[in-house]
Amino acid sequence: MSSTATPPVAARFASPAGVVDGLAAVGYLADEHIGTVVYLADRLAKPVLVEGPAGTGKTELAKSVAALLGARLVRLQCYEGLDESKALYEWNYRKQLLRIQVERAEGPGATGAGGWSEVEQDIFSEDFLLERPLLEAIRAVDPVVLLVDEVDRVELETEALLLEVLSDYQVSIPELGTVRARQIPFVVLTSNDTRELSEALKRRCLYLYLGYPTIERERAIVLAKVPGIATRLADEVVRVVRSLREMELEKHPSVSETLDWARTLVLLGIEHVDTEVAVSTLHLLLKYRADIEKVAAELTILPPGAGRG
């Protein structure tokens, strides 16, 4: 399994503008900054660390890059308690136990002169290895985008494991040797910024912050993602959402919640957002009772043209 060959680093994008255009073609509206970071990550063979509030398109960026490249998406969903056996690899203990039981049933000498050493060599072979996302991405021969989602949810020990794998793109398995990547995957790590990541991990990555989009970009996203929505309704939707994000709330509405709200309004046949419509559908935008009650009491949507001199 061990190999000394250096993984190939092939340029996958011609220019930052090409990245922006390509992502738009697969339904992801990126700005120039996003396009530049993705382009440089490709050319420098570095992971991209994407931070920002939940629902701002971090995971969708990785999926869209995979779609653009025609690559397979390998996803490691992080959570508290994630360890090496779930992130990297583990042995199929049930299959190993069954193999040992078969050996015992066949009696002494069934494996020849090698005896137990042959059994041990057998049960720690490829047939008994269970790949987890990191090893799967490292060993892939086809194009792969590795998504390490919500990396801020893991403990420092697991973060150190990620750093080791992504630094050298290789994995050491004591029973089998060192597995080196045949090609360097495009790697995206996402973080909701719930805790500070280590400086070592940040140094290894290119950094991209995805905050809430501008009104113009969010309007374009709504028009692209919500079939049948009128331009006027899309404009009203994003302006109401922007006003909510300016309020002191437990959780501000994300872009994904903006899209859910817009789709709902279209399904209900609503052509114009007024205060009554907004208040009656706040549960699609806000997820805390206190936030809903506060906005319901304070929100006032002026009719088009009101207040203009």
C-alpha positions as CSV (number, residue, x, y, z in Angstrom):
1,M,0.0,0.0,0.0
2,S,2.9,2.4,0.6
3,S,4.0,4.6,-2.2
4,T,6.7,7.3,-2.5
5,A,5.1,9.0,-5.4
6,T,4.1,12.7,-5.0
7,P,0.4,13.2,-5.5
8,P,-0.2,15.1,-8.7
9,V,-1.4,18.7,-8.5
10,A,-3.4,19.5,-11.6
11,A,-4.9,22.9,-12.1
12,R,-8.7,22.6,-12.3
13,F,-9.6,26.3,-12.9
14,A,-8.2,28.7,-15.4
15,S,-9.0,32.0,-13.6
16,P,-11.0,33.4,-10.7
17,A,-13.5,34.7,-13.2
18,G,-13.8,31.3,-14.6
19,V,-14.6,29.9,-11.2
20,V,-17.4,32.6,-10.7
21,D,-18.9,31.7,-14.1
22,G,-18.6,28.0,-13.6
23,L,-20.3,28.1,-10.2
24,A,-23.1,30.3,-11.6
25,A,-23.6,27.6,-14.2
26,V,-24.3,25.0,-11.5
27,G,-26.5,27.3,-9.5
28,Y,-24.2,28.9,-7.0
29,L,-23.9,32.7,-7.3
30,A,-20.4,33.6,-6.1
31,D,-18.8,36.9,-5.9
32,E,-15.2,37.8,-7.0
33,H,-13.8,37.2,-3.6
34,I,-15.2,33.6,-3.5
35,G,-14.0,32.9,-7.0
36,T,-10.4,34.1,-6.1
37,V,-10.2,32.0,-3.0
38,V,-11.4,28.8,-4.7
39,Y,-9.0,29.5,-7.6
40,L,-6.0,30.0,-5.3
41,A,-6.9,26.9,-3.2
42,D,-6.9,24.9,-6.4
43,R,-3.5,26.3,-7.6
44,L,-1.8,26.1,-4.2
45,A,-3.3,22.7,-3.3
46,K,-4.5,24.1,0.0
47,P,-7.8,23.4,1.9
48,V,-10.3,26.2,2.2
49,L,-11.6,27.1,5.6
50,V,-15.0,28.7,5.2
51,E,-16.4,30.4,8.3
52,G,-19.6,32.3,8.8
53,P,-23.1,32.1,10.3
54,A,-25.2,29.0,9.6
55,G,-27.1,29.0,6.4
56,T,-24.9,31.3,4.4
57,G,-23.9,28.8,1.7
58,K,-20.7,27.3,3.1
59,T,-21.7,23.6,2.6
60,E,-23.4,24.5,-0.7
61,L,-20.1,25.9,-1.9
62,A,-18.4,22.6,-1.5
63,K,-21.3,20.8,-3.2
64,S,-21.2,23.3,-6.1
65,V,-17.4,23.0,-6.6
66,A,-17.9,19.2,-6.8
67,A,-20.7,19.6,-9.4
68,L,-18.5,22.0,-11.4
69,L,-15.6,19.6,-11.4
70,G,-17.7,16.6,-12.0
71,A,-16.1,15.2,-8.8
72,R,-17.5,12.9,-6.1
73,L,-18.3,14.6,-2.8
74,V,-17.0,12.9,0.2
75,R,-18.4,14.4,3.4
76,L,-17.2,14.1,7.0
77,Q,-20.0,15.5,9.2
78,C,-18.3,16.7,12.4
79,Y,-19.9,16.4,15.9
80,E,-18.8,16.3,19.5
81,G,-17.2,12.9,20.2
82,L,-16.0,12.2,16.6
83,D,-12.9,10.1,16.8
84,E,-10.4,8.4,14.5
85,S,-12.5,5.3,14.0
86,K,-15.4,7.4,12.5
87,A,-13.2,10.0,10.7
88,L,-10.3,7.9,9.3
89,Y,-10.7,4.1,9.5
90,E,-11.5,1.1,11.7
91,W,-11.3,-2.6,11.4
92,N,-14.3,-4.8,10.8
93,Y,-14.3,-6.5,14.2
94,R,-17.2,-8.7,13.6
95,K,-15.7,-10.0,10.4
96,Q,-12.4,-10.5,12.1
97,L,-14.0,-12.4,14.9
98,L,-15.9,-14.6,12.5
99,R,-12.6,-15.4,10.7
100,I,-11.0,-16.4,14.0
101,Q,-13.9,-18.6,14.9
102,V,-13.7,-20.3,11.5
103,E,-10.0,-21.0,12.2
104,R,-10.7,-22.5,15.6
105,A,-13.5,-24.7,14.2
106,E,-11.2,-26.0,11.5
107,G,-8.7,-27.1,14.2
108,P,-4.9,-26.7,14.7
109,G,-2.8,-26.7,11.6
110,A,-5.6,-25.7,9.3
111,T,-3.7,-22.7,8.1
112,G,-0.4,-24.5,7.6
113,A,3.0,-23.9,9.1
114,G,2.3,-20.2,9.6
115,G,-0.5,-20.9,12.2
116,W,-1.8,-17.9,14.0
117,S,0.6,-15.5,12.3
118,E,-1.2,-16.2,9.0
119,V,-4.6,-15.6,10.6
120,E,-3.4,-12.4,12.1
121,Q,-2.0,-11.2,8.7
122,D,-5.3,-12.2,7.1
123,I,-7.6,-10.3,9.5
124,F,-5.5,-7.1,9.2
125,S,-5.7,-7.0,5.4
126,E,-7.7,-4.9,3.0
127,D,-10.7,-7.2,3.2
128,F,-11.2,-6.3,6.8
129,L,-10.6,-2.5,6.6
130,L,-13.5,-0.1,6.9
131,E,-12.8,3.2,5.2
132,R,-14.1,6.4,6.8
133,P,-14.3,9.7,4.9
134,L,-10.8,10.9,5.4
135,L,-9.2,7.7,4.2
136,E,-11.7,7.4,1.4
137,A,-10.7,10.8,0.1
138,I,-7.0,10.1,0.5
139,R,-7.2,6.8,-1.4
140,A,-9.6,7.9,-4.2
141,V,-8.5,7.5,-7.7
142,D,-11.4,9.5,-9.1
143,P,-11.7,13.3,-8.7
144,V,-12.9,14.1,-5.1
145,V,-14.1,17.1,-3.2
146,L,-13.6,16.4,0.6
147,L,-16.1,18.4,2.8
148,V,-15.3,18.5,6.5
149,D,-18.5,20.1,7.7
150,E,-18.8,22.0,11.0
151,V,-15.2,21.4,12.0
152,D,-15.7,23.7,15.0
153,R,-17.8,21.0,16.7
154,V,-15.0,18.5,17.2
155,E,-12.5,18.4,20.1
156,L,-8.9,19.6,19.8
157,E,-7.6,16.0,19.5
158,T,-9.7,15.3,16.4
159,E,-8.7,18.7,15.0
160,A,-5.1,17.7,15.4
161,L,-5.9,14.5,13.4
162,L,-7.4,16.5,10.6
163,L,-4.3,18.7,10.6
164,E,-2.0,15.7,10.3
165,V,-3.9,14.2,7.4
166,L,-4.4,17.5,5.5
167,S,-0.7,18.5,6.0
168,D,0.8,15.6,4.2
169,Y,-2.2,13.9,2.5
170,Q,-1.2,10.6,3.9
171,V,-2.4,8.2,6.6
172,S,-0.3,5.7,8.6
173,I,-2.0,2.4,9.4
174,P,0.3,0.3,11.6
175,E,-0.8,-3.0,10.2
176,L,-0.7,-2.0,6.6
177,G,1.8,0.9,6.3
178,T,1.6,4.4,5.0
179,V,-1.2,5.3,2.6
180,R,-0.3,8.3,0.4
181,A,-2.8,10.2,-1.7
182,R,-2.8,9.4,-5.4
183,Q,-4.1,12.8,-6.1
184,I,-4.8,15.8,-3.8
185,P,-8.5,16.3,-3.3
186,F,-10.1,19.7,-3.2
187,V,-10.8,20.2,0.5
188,V,-13.4,22.5,2.1
189,L,-13.7,22.8,5.9
190,T,-16.7,24.7,7.2
191,S,-17.1,26.4,10.6
192,N,-20.1,28.2,12.1
193,D,-17.5,30.0,14.3
194,T,-18.8,28.5,17.6
195,R,-15.3,28.2,18.9
196,E,-11.9,29.4,17.9
197,L,-10.0,26.9,15.8
198,S,-6.3,26.3,16.3
199,E,-3.7,28.6,14.7
200,A,-2.0,25.5,13.2
201,L,-5.2,24.5,11.3
202,K,-5.9,28.0,10.1
203,R,-2.3,28.4,8.8
204,R,-2.8,25.2,6.7
205,C,-5.8,26.6,5.0
206,L,-6.9,29.5,2.9
207,Y,-9.5,31.5,4.7
208,L,-12.9,32.6,3.4
209,Y,-15.6,34.3,5.4
210,L,-19.2,34.0,4.1
211,G,-21.5,36.4,5.9
212,Y,-24.9,37.4,4.9
213,P,-25.0,38.6,1.2
214,T,-25.8,42.1,0.0
215,I,-29.4,42.8,-0.9
216,E,-28.5,42.7,-4.6
217,R,-26.8,39.3,-4.3
218,E,-29.5,37.8,-2.1
219,R,-32.1,39.1,-4.6
220,A,-30.2,37.3,-7.4
221,I,-30.0,34.1,-5.3
222,V,-33.8,34.2,-4.7
223,L,-34.5,34.8,-8.4
224,A,-32.2,31.9,-9.4
225,K,-33.4,29.4,-6.7
226,V,-37.2,30.1,-6.5
227,P,-39.0,29.2,-9.7
228,G,-41.8,31.5,-10.7
229,I,-41.1,34.3,-8.3
230,A,-41.7,37.8,-9.5
231,T,-38.8,40.3,-9.4
232,R,-40.9,42.7,-7.2
233,L,-41.7,39.9,-4.7
234,A,-38.1,38.8,-4.5
235,D,-37.1,42.4,-3.8
236,E,-39.6,42.7,-1.0
237,V,-38.6,39.4,0.5
238,V,-34.9,40.3,0.7
239,R,-35.6,43.8,2.1
240,V,-37.8,42.4,4.9
241,V,-35.1,39.8,5.7
242,R,-32.5,42.5,5.8
243,S,-34.6,44.5,8.2
244,L,-34.8,41.4,10.5
245,R,-31.1,41.0,10.5
246,E,-30.7,44.5,11.7
247,M,-32.8,43.7,14.8
248,E,-31.4,42.3,18.1
249,L,-32.5,38.7,17.8
250,E,-31.4,35.3,19.2
251,K,-30.8,34.0,15.6
252,H,-31.1,36.0,12.4
253,P,-32.6,34.4,9.3
254,S,-30.2,32.6,7.0
255,V,-30.1,32.6,3.2
256,S,-31.6,29.1,3.2
257,E,-34.5,30.4,5.4
258,T,-35.0,33.4,3.0
259,L,-35.4,30.8,0.2
260,D,-37.9,28.8,2.2
261,W,-39.9,31.9,2.9
262,A,-39.9,33.0,-0.7
263,R,-40.9,29.5,-1.9
264,T,-43.8,29.5,0.6
265,L,-45.1,32.9,-0.6
266,V,-45.1,31.7,-4.2
267,L,-46.9,28.5,-3.2
268,L,-49.5,30.6,-1.3
269,G,-50.0,32.8,-4.4
270,I,-48.9,35.9,-2.5
271,E,-47.8,38.7,-4.8
272,H,-46.9,41.4,-2.2
273,V,-45.4,41.3,1.3
274,D,-47.2,43.5,3.8
275,T,-47.0,43.5,7.6
276,E,-49.9,41.0,8.0
277,V,-48.3,38.5,5.5
278,A,-44.9,38.8,7.1
279,V,-46.1,38.3,10.7
280,S,-48.3,35.3,9.7
281,T,-45.3,33.5,8.2
282,L,-42.5,34.5,10.6
283,H,-42.1,30.9,11.7
284,L,-40.4,30.2,8.4
285,L,-37.7,32.9,9.1
286,L,-37.3,32.8,12.8
287,K,-36.7,29.7,15.0
288,Y,-37.1,31.2,18.5
289,R,-40.4,32.1,20.1
290,A,-39.0,35.2,21.7
291,D,-37.7,36.4,18.3
292,I,-41.1,35.8,16.7
293,E,-42.9,37.7,19.4
294,K,-40.5,40.6,19.3
295,V,-40.7,40.9,15.5
296,A,-44.5,40.5,15.5
297,A,-44.8,43.4,17.9
298,E,-42.2,45.7,16.2
299,L,-42.3,44.9,12.5
300,T,-44.0,47.5,10.2
301,I,-43.7,47.2,6.4
302,L,-44.5,50.4,4.6
303,P,-46.4,50.0,1.3
304,P,-44.4,50.7,-1.9
305,G,-43.7,54.4,-2.4
306,A,-44.6,55.3,1.2
307,G,-42.4,57.9,2.8
308,R,-40.9,59.2,-0.4
309,G,-41.0,62.9,-1.0
